[in-house]
Amino acid sequence: MRRALIPCINPRHDADSYQRVELITGRRRRRDWSDAEKARILAESADPEVNISEVARRNGVNRGLLNVWRRQARRAAGEAPQFVQLRLDDGVEARPDAIDQPRVLAGPTER
């Protein structure tokens, strides 16, 4: 990082006064989030009572990026195979009410 002194052009200051200005050089780097970090942050943001902006700020993530991750996670969960619990009894003739009503075994936070 280089620092430079730049003359002040404010007329209220005398011509010899300087202000300190930081000049940051170099390329801006993107943060590379590991899958474990993403999963932890997504799990934290999955609670319906939590404020997404606060989760993003606390973890140093842009809120828009966190929403992209959440959208990708929802899509990935929707593509996963869905299973229905089915009970078969031997020797019982088939009837429409033999199958239990579907139950959600995992809520959105556990998916």
C-alpha positions as CSV (number, residue, x, y, z in Angstrom):
1,M,0.0,0.0,0.0
2,R,1.4,3.4,-0.9
3,R,0.5,6.6,0.9
4,A,0.7,10.0,-0.7
5,L,0.4,13.6,0.6
6,I,-1.8,15.7,-1.6
7,P,-1.8,19.5,-1.3
8,C,-5.0,20.9,0.1
9,I,-7.0,23.1,-2.4
10,N,-9.5,24.3,0.2
11,P,-9.1,28.2,0.2
12,R,-9.7,28.3,4.0
13,H,-6.4,26.6,4.5
14,D,-3.1,28.3,3.8
15,A,-1.2,27.2,0.7
16,D,1.4,25.2,2.7
17,S,-1.0,22.9,4.5
18,Y,-1.4,19.3,3.5
19,Q,-3.9,16.7,4.3
20,R,-3.2,13.0,4.5
21,V,-4.9,10.9,1.9
22,E,-4.5,7.1,1.6
23,L,-4.1,5.8,-1.9
24,I,-4.6,2.1,-2.0
25,T,-3.0,0.4,-5.0
26,G,-3.1,-3.1,-6.3
27,R,-5.9,-5.3,-7.5
28,R,-9.0,-5.8,-5.6
29,R,-9.3,-9.5,-4.7
30,R,-12.5,-11.5,-4.4
31,R,-13.1,-13.5,-1.3
32,D,-13.1,-17.2,-2.0
33,W,-15.6,-18.8,0.3
34,S,-15.2,-22.5,1.1
35,D,-18.2,-24.8,0.9
36,A,-18.1,-25.3,4.7
37,E,-18.2,-21.5,5.2
38,K,-21.1,-21.1,2.8
39,A,-23.0,-24.0,4.4
40,R,-22.6,-22.5,7.9
41,I,-23.7,-19.0,6.7
42,L,-26.7,-20.5,4.8
43,A,-27.7,-22.5,7.9
44,E,-27.5,-19.4,10.0
45,S,-29.7,-17.5,7.5
46,A,-32.3,-20.3,7.1
47,D,-34.1,-19.4,10.3
48,P,-37.3,-17.6,9.5
49,E,-36.9,-15.2,12.4
50,V,-33.4,-14.1,11.4
51,N,-32.6,-10.8,9.6
52,I,-30.7,-11.7,6.4
53,S,-28.9,-8.4,6.3
54,E,-27.6,-8.9,9.9
55,V,-26.4,-12.4,9.0
56,A,-24.6,-11.1,5.9
57,R,-23.0,-8.2,7.8
58,R,-21.9,-10.4,10.7
59,N,-20.2,-12.8,8.3
60,G,-18.7,-10.1,6.0
61,V,-20.8,-11.2,3.0
62,N,-22.7,-8.9,0.7
63,R,-26.5,-9.3,1.2
64,G,-27.0,-9.8,-2.5
65,L,-24.4,-12.6,-2.6
66,L,-26.1,-14.3,0.3
67,N,-29.4,-14.2,-1.5
68,V,-27.8,-15.7,-4.5
69,W,-26.4,-18.6,-2.4
70,R,-29.8,-19.1,-0.8
71,R,-31.5,-19.2,-4.2
72,Q,-28.9,-21.8,-5.4
73,A,-29.5,-23.9,-2.3
74,R,-33.2,-23.9,-2.8
75,R,-32.8,-25.0,-6.5
76,A,-30.4,-27.7,-5.4
77,A,-32.8,-28.9,-2.8
78,G,-35.7,-29.0,-5.3
79,E,-33.6,-31.2,-7.7
80,A,-32.9,-33.7,-5.0
81,P,-35.0,-36.9,-5.0
82,Q,-38.1,-36.6,-2.9
83,F,-39.1,-39.7,-0.8
84,V,-42.5,-40.5,0.6
85,Q,-43.0,-42.8,3.5
86,L,-45.0,-45.9,2.5
87,R,-46.2,-48.7,4.8
88,L,-47.1,-52.0,3.3
89,D,-48.9,-54.6,5.3
90,D,-48.8,-58.3,4.3
91,G,-52.1,-60.0,3.7
92,V,-54.2,-56.8,3.8
93,E,-56.2,-56.0,0.7
94,A,-55.4,-52.7,-1.0
95,R,-57.6,-49.8,0.0
96,P,-57.3,-46.1,-0.7
97,D,-56.9,-45.2,3.0
98,A,-54.0,-47.7,3.6
99,I,-51.4,-45.1,2.9
100,D,-50.6,-42.6,5.7
101,Q,-51.0,-38.9,5.0
102,P,-47.7,-37.4,3.8
103,R,-45.7,-35.8,6.5
104,V,-42.8,-33.4,6.2
105,L,-39.9,-35.1,8.0
106,A,-37.5,-32.2,7.6
107,G,-38.3,-28.5,7.7
108,P,-36.6,-25.9,5.4
109,T,-33.8,-25.3,7.9
110,E,-32.8,-29.0,8.0
111,R,-32.7,-29.4,4.2
